[in-house]
Amino acid sequence: MEAAAIHGHVVNFGSTSGSADTIMTDVLRTRSITVSGGSLINFITTRKDLLRRANDVLNAILEGWLKLRIDHVLPLAEAEKAH
C-alpha cells in the first residue's frame, strides 16, 4: 500500500500462499486508495473458458507480442532439480 499513489488503485490477483493479506481500511481512506482483487479460478469456470484463454495465450506467442523466457533446460532425468 505504501507504493500506491494518492488516489491510486491496487490490484491483488491471486496469491501463492492461498490467502491474501489483511488490508487496514484506514490506509485506504487516508490516501483515497481503491483495491480490487480476483483469482484465475473465478475466470475459468468452464472448459470453454479454459480453451479460449489457453488459445489466447498461444496466439499471443505466435503473434510475437507475448515472449517466453526460458532460463534453464534440464533433461527429464533431472526434473526434480527444476524450481
Secondary structure, 3 states (H helix, E strand, C coil): CCCCCCCCEEEEECCCCCCCCCCCHHHHHHHCCEEEEECHHHCCCCHHHHHHHHHHHHHHHHHCCCCCCCCCCCCHHHHHHCC
